[in-house]
Amino acid sequence: MPLSTNNNIMALNVGRAISRTAERYDGEIESVGSGLRIRRAENDAAGLSVSEGLRAQLTRLSQNVRNSEQATDLLRVAEGSLGTATTILQRMRVLAMRSSNGHLTDGQREILTGEYDKASSALDRMAQATVYNDRILLAGFVNVDVEASTAMASKATTGVVDVSLVGAEQGTYTFIDDGGGQLLTLGNGVTTQTIDTGVLLDAGRVAGGTKVIANFDRIGIEVTLSGVGASRTKGAGAYEAGELDGQTLVVEAASGGTFQVGPTISAADQIAFDLPDVRASGDLLDLDKVSLASQPGARAALSKIDQAITSVSAERGRVGALLNRLSHSIAFSENEIENMTASQSTIRDADMARSASELARNEILSNTSTIMLSQAFANSRQALTLL
């Protein structure tokens, strides 16, 4: 082989080997440092595509578990209150049995009736106070019929943006809007409440660019009214005093709703739920008209209270079945998460033993290539001895 100073082929060959070894060395350093075999698309384009799909499914499954756990919390709040309702009903039954005994006087029965009424009020309060995430659970579920409610169907005129219900009774509520006095009344024929809208309005109207809330707290209805240019008005106009006069809100019964326990909107990934109205005045118990003031009345109350206890126990059983179903959903999702994580790990994670071996191999190759490069330069230095 001739001696040459312009082109050292041996040095070029060794340099190319050093460059490739350094590239592999850097890649293994990244793998060991990150724990990932696929760090960017160029490492394994097909594997990256598959693993990203698995990661998306894992995200959805993790949210399924969180949704199911929150649904379980909600139902446990309701179930605990239903247990308390049973305890109250048992006490009411004891009072009815006492009042049924013939040795008592009517005066003594009045005392028993007083305690019975207090227990009935405790049922009503407990139903209203059983709340999860600001939602009352045991007073019956209701919503507003938008199409039947003229106040909302004519929102371009009335300025009604939204209506929130907090324990409102079913029925048709009618507004009496005194435009001059700026008094707004809402009632269903049984319960009525009047509020002074003067403190909410600016010269008889909602100020431009704002919204106000007319809070009828005693009947459990909040009405949001819009001003000119307010954001997110859902097509509602601007409210001026007097425009709600004669308008109605129709409150109707509704189901509890659905728990989203899967990644799709199919029925298989949703669990419908409903909870009872356990107020003494509700249709399920119907105990608000019971009186222990007389022996016949007390005896008649026994069968109604027994039926109420049976009904509440049946509702507790339904809630328990839902809790079991959610528990199965959580177990199923967690099993999927475990197996899908294993699949993703197989595709994406680095084999640390192999990476460490490759790292050591490339380090040795890098050192030996450097030594060989110095040997390749020796041939060029030999040419100098001829000069």
Beta strands, then each sheet from edge to edge (+ up, - down):
strand 1: 131-132
strand 2: 135-136
strand 3: 142-144
strand 4: 160-165
strand 5: 171-178
strand 6: 183-187
strand 7: 192-196
strand 8: 211-216
strand 9: 221-226
strand 10: 248-253
strand 11: 257-260
strand 12: 270-273
sheet 1: 1+ 2-
sheet 2: 3+ 10- 5+ 6- 7+
sheet 3: 4+ 9- 8+
sheet 4: 11+ 12-
end
